[in-house]
Amino acid sequence: MQNKSLLWLVLGVYAIIACFTIFYFDGTAGTGDTITHFLFAKYAFQYPIFYFDHWAKPIFTLLASPFAQFGFTGIKVFNAITTLFTLYFTYRCAVMLNIKQAFLPVIFCILMPSYYILTFSGLTEPLFALFLAVGTYFLLKEKYLYAVLWVSFMPFVRSEGLIIILAFACFLLVKGKWKILPFFITGHAVYGLAGAAFHKDILWVIHKMPYRTLEHVYGKGSLFHFVDQLIYIVGLPVYGLIAISLVYYSLRLYKKQIDLKELFIPFTFFAFFVAHSLFWYFGIFASMGLKRVLIGIVPLMGIMAYHGYEFILHLLSKTSVKVQLFFKYGILLYAVIFPFTPNPAAINFKENMYLDASQQLAKKVAQDLQQKGLSSHKVISDNHYFEFLFPNFDILRALSYKDFTIQKNDILIYDPHYSRITKEHIEKTLGMKLIGRYTSINEKRQEIYYNVYQYSN
């Protein structure tokens, strides 16, 4: 009862923090994918094919679309609710693993700086974390068919769901549950049939997958890239605890004191972590080396951090009571304080939670065009944030569902960071006239600018 009471207290406090964050901070956690996913969800009612867009992530679009009708605040509410459920099922997983203080893995999850930041975004990683937490709970509870059916839909939350399916399949093979493995195809079968009418292809879930490439689309990098980047996701204290947990698991495995259920946690973590490390190292599957993908395995990392914490206390069990208490509460206190420290791995509220420099500049563009009486014209831009600022933003063009066409008085805003067309093409081929240039300096002390053109032929 004490554990459950503490859990509800922790979830209640988090819910209050989430409400404050949503209504106090106006940031969108970036200007790229976070906004694009929101736009797909927002316009899915109007354009149902968006529910079957592989890049947009069909299940995310399906579940988020009702919330997206209330604007970006709605999508933040959706992801906050998603995170609350993730924390709850992380607790349930901890209980199934016989963790005595089952609320502590939940606290470790909450204290991961990037998890807090990206919860209040339009990104898909928080929903992926929920699906992983629920699937892991079913597995630990030995509801194997439920686990398989649930996890089979994870590739439609994020494509890395295929990695999770393989991890679950390995567990079930070791358990001798090979007869239910064919049910892993359920998600693909359901979505293949449901989207066939839109794509004219029952195998669209394979043919339309945007990451089926071995080419270096976004480059490649160090094999240890994610080892370096993990600290910026979980923060220094949790990073250290996860590292120590690896010693804990290794010793228990060596002594044959660990059961398959407990081993499943670090095994799945490594499967996911190593897969992404290899994708980036070889530059395959359109990997960009984005550290935020690790948000998808937050429930596993919360449990691993707890085992690292428990292992430290075990090593200190023969020391004085004062030493034990110092480390027991000192580690927790440091974990609580760290996200608010001036550390690059902590939360920078100014940079992370408010509109960034490019968005602030975009608002100046919108205000200027409004003063000139041009804000009601059709606006074309590859920067999706302008959809928030203009009533006639060409959404289909922005989401690549419409060819680039212009008519008299149309406004085109050229942002070199996003644009799929060149400035020379705009000026020479299209013959558009430059009517405004707006510049500023971003958080990295780099120049950012927007060129505004109008077509008047």
N, C-alpha and C positions, 0 to 999 in steps of 0.2 A: 504493500500500500504506500509505503514511503516513496518508493521509486516512482509510482504512478502519480502521486501527488506532486512530486518535484517536476515530473514531466509536464503536467498541465500548467504548473507555474512557469516553467521555462517557455512553453509554447505561448502562454498568455503574454508574457513579457515580449517575446519576439513579435507577436501580432501587433502589439502597441507600437513597437519600434518600426514595424513595416508600414503601419498607417501613417506615422509621422514622416517616414522617408518618402512615401508616395506623394504626400500633399505638401511637403516642404521643399523638396528638391525637384528641379524641373529637368534634370538631365535625362538622356536616353541611352546612356552607356555606349556612346559612339554614334557614328553617322552612317554606318554601312549596313551590315546584315541585320542589326537590331531593328532598324526602321523598315527594311525590306520585308522581313518576316511579318512585322506588324501590318504592312500594307496588303500583303497577300491575305492575311486573316480578315482585315477590314473589308476588303472588296470581294471576298469569297461568296457572300450572299448574292452579289450582283453578277459575278462571273464564276459559276460553279466549277469550271475547269480548274480553278485555283486549288480546289480541294484535292486535286489529283496531280499537282505539280510536285515532281520529285525533289527539286531544290528547296521548295518552300516547306517541305516536310508535311505530308498529308494529315497525320494525326495531330500535330501541333496546330495546323490550320483549322482542322475540325473543332478541336476543343477550345481554341483561343478566339475563334471568330465571333462568338456572342459577346465576349468581353471587349473585343476590338471596336465594336460599334460605339463604345463610349470614349473613343480616342486612345491616345497612348497611356493615359492614366488607367484605362481599362485593362490594357495588356500588362501593366505593372501589377495590378490587382490579381490578374490571372496567375502570373508567375509567383507572386507572394503566397497565394493559396496553394499553388503547386509545391512550394518549398515547405509550407507548414505540413502538408501531407507526407512529404519526403522525410522530414524530421520525425514524424510520428512512426513511419514504417522503419526508419533506422532504429528507433527505440525497440520496435517489435522484433527486429532482427537481433538486436543485442540481447533481448530476453531469451530468444531461441538459442543463443550461444552461451547461455548461463552466465552472462556478465552481471555481477552483483549490483553494480551502480550503473544500470542500463541507461540512465539519463545523461551520463557523461559523454558517450559518443555523440549524442545530440548537441551538447554544448560545444564540443570540438568542431562539429560541422558549422554551427552558427558563427564561430570565431574565425573561420577561414575568410580573410578579407575579400577575395575576388568572388566568393560565393555570395556574400552580402551585396557587393556592387552589381553583379550580373543578374541577381534575382530581379532587380528593378530595371529590366530591359525587355526587348522583344525577342530575345534569343531563345534557342530551343534546348540549350544544355540543362536548365533547371527541370524541364519536363522529362528529359532523358534520365536524370538522376532519380526522379520519382518512379519511372518505370523500372529502373534497376533495383530500387529499394523494394518495391512490391514483388517483383520477380524473385529476388533473393529471399524475401520472407516466405513466399510459397515454397521455394526449394528447401529452406531450412525446416519448414513445417511438414515436409515430406508430402506436400500436395503437388506432386511432380507434373501431372497433366495440366493443372492450372498454371504452373510455372512455365511450361513449354508454350501453352497457348498465349499467355500474356507476353512472354519474351519474343514470340514470333512476330509481334507487331512493332518491336523496337526499331527495326530499320526504317520505319515510316515516321519515327520521331527524330532520329538521326541515323545516318547511314552506318555509323559505328555499331549499331545494333547487331550487325553481322558478327562482330567480334564477340559480343556478349553471348550470342547464340552458340558460337563455337565453345566458349567457356562452359556454358550450361551443358552442352552436349557431351563434353569430356567428363564432367561430373556424373552425368547419367550413365555413360558407358561404364565407368568404374563401378557404379552401383548396380550394373546389370540391367538397367531399365531401357534397353535398346529398342524395345517394341514401341515406345512412345516418341522416338526420335522423328518419325515422319510427320508428326504434328507441327514441327517447326516450320513447315511450309505454309501453315494456315494463314499467316499475315499476308504473304505474297499472293496466295490464291484469292483471298477475299478482295484485296486491293486490285489485283489483276482483273478480276471480273467487274468490280465496281467502276473502274476507270476505263474499261475497254470501249465504252460508247463514246467517250471524249477523245481518246487517242487512236481509235480505230485499230487497236492492237491489244490483244489479251496479254501479251508479254511486255507491255509498256513499262512495267516495274523493273525490267531488266534493260530494255532498249533505251529508256529515257533516263537511266541513272547517270547523273552528271559527273560521277567520279570514276568511271570505267576507263581509265587511261594510265599508261605507264610512262607517258611523256612528262618532262619537267615543266609543268604548266606554271608553277609559282616558284620554281627553283628547288634547292635542296640545302641541307645544312649538316651540322654536327650530329653524330649518333647520340651524344649526351645532351642534346638541346633541351629535352624535357626534364632531365635531371636538374639542369640549371634553372629552368622556368617554373618548376613545381613550387619553389619557395614563394613565388609571386602569387600563386593561387591560394596556398594554405597558410602562409605566414611562417615566420621563423620557428615559433614554439611547436606548432603542429608538425612542421617539416622535420624537426628534430625527433619528435615522438614517433613519427612514421618510420624514420631511419632506424631508431632503436627497436621498433617492432619487428623489423626484418631479422635482427639478432634473436629476438624472442621466438619467432616462428622457426628459424633455422635450428635453434637448440631443441625445441620441442619435436621437430621433425627428426632430428638426429637421435633423440632419445625415444622416439616412437611414442610420444605422449600426446600427439595432436590427432584429433579425429578429422574425418573427411569434411565435415561441415565447417569446422573452424579453418581448415586449410583452403576451403573454397574462397574465402575473402581475399587473402594475399594472391592466390592463383589468378583470380579474375582481375584484380588490380594489375598484376604483372602482364597478363594477356593484353589488356587494354593499353597499358603504358608502353610495353615493348613494341606492339603493333604500330602505334603512332610514331614512336621513335624511328622505326624502320621505314615507315612511309616517308617521313621527312628526310631521312638520311639518303634514301634512294630517289627522292623526289617523285614518288608515284602516287596514284589515286588522288591527284590534285591537292595534295597536302600543302598547307601554307605554314605549317609549324606553329599554328596558333595555340598559345598556352591555355586558352579558355576551354578547349575540348576536355580538359581534365576535370572541369566542373561536373561532367557527366558521371564521374565515379566518386563524388563526394561521400555518399553513404559508406562506401568501403573504406575510404581514407579516415572517416570519423571513427570507425571501429578499430582500424589499425592504430590510430593515434592512442586510443584507449589502451590497447594491449601494450603499446610502448610505455605508457604511463604506469600501468600495472606492473610491468617488468622492472621499472626503476624502483618502485616501492618494494617489490619482492627482494631486490638486491640489497635494499637498505633495511630489511626486516630485522637484522641482528645489530643494528646501530641503536643509539639512544633514542628515546621517544621524541626528544626535542629535534633531533636531526630528521627523523621520519616526518614529523609534523611540518618542519620547515620545507621539505621537498614536496610533501603532499599538497600543501596549500600554496607554496611558492610557485610551483609549476602552473597551477590553475590561475593564480593571480597574474602571472606573466602572460599567459595565453589570453586573458581578458583585456589586459592593458595594451598588448602589442598592436592590435589593429589601429589604435589611436596615436601611435608614436610616429615621429618624423622619420620613417623608414621607407625605402622604395617598395618594400613588400607589404606595407601597411595600407590603410585607406587614406587616399588624398582626397578629401571631400571637395576641394575646389576643382580639381581636375576630373574626378571620377563621378561626381554626383550632380554637377550643374551642366548646362549647355556648354559645349566647347567653343573654341574661338571661331571655327568655321560656321557653326550654327548661329552664333551671335552676329557674325558678318552677314549671314543669309537674312537675318531679321532686318538688318539695315537696308539690304537690297529691296526687300518686300515693302518696307516703309517708304523708301524713295519712289518706287514704282507706284505705290498708292497715291502719293502726293502728286505724281505726274498724271494720274488718271489712267494708268495702264494695268492696274492689278487685276482687272476683270477679264483681260485678254487671256487666250489660251497660253499656258506656260509650258515649255518643253525643257527638261533638264534630266541629266543622268544622276544628279544628286537628289535622292528621294526625300530629303528633308524639306524641299520646297513644296511638297504636297501639303505640309502643315500650314503653309503661309499663303497659298493662292487657291481661290475657289475653283479655277479651271485648269488645274494641273493635269497634264496628259499622262494619266496613270498607266494606261496600257502600253504606251511607249516606254515608260520608265521600267516596267516589269517585263520588257522584251516580248510583249504579245501584240505588237503593232509596228509596222514599218515607219521609218522617219519621213514624215510628210509635213509641209508647212503651207500655210495660207496667209493671206494678207493680214497684217497687224499681229501675227503670232510673235510671242516673245520666246527667245531661246537664251537660257542662262548657261554659259560655258564654264564648267569647273574642271580644270585640268586633272584633278585627282580622280574624278569619276568618269569623265567623258569618253565615249566610245568613238567620237569623231574628232577630227583635228580642227584647230582654229583656222588653218588655211582653207580647209574645205568649206567651213561656214562662211568665210569672207569672200573667197574667190568663186567656188562652184555654186554655192547657194545664193551668193550676192546679198547676204544680210548686212545690215548697217549697225555698227557699234554705237550704242546709245548710253553706255555707262560702264565704268570699270571701278571695282571696289576691292581694296586691298587691306590686309591686316597682318599681324604676326601671330602665329599659333603658339601653343604651349611649349613647343620645341624650338622656339625662336626662329621659325621658318616662315617665309612669306606665303600667304594664301591669298587667292584672289578669285573673283568672279567677273567674267565679261558678259555683259548683257547686250543681246542683239535683237533687232526687230526687222521683220520682213515686210516690206512696203510695196513691192512690185505689183 
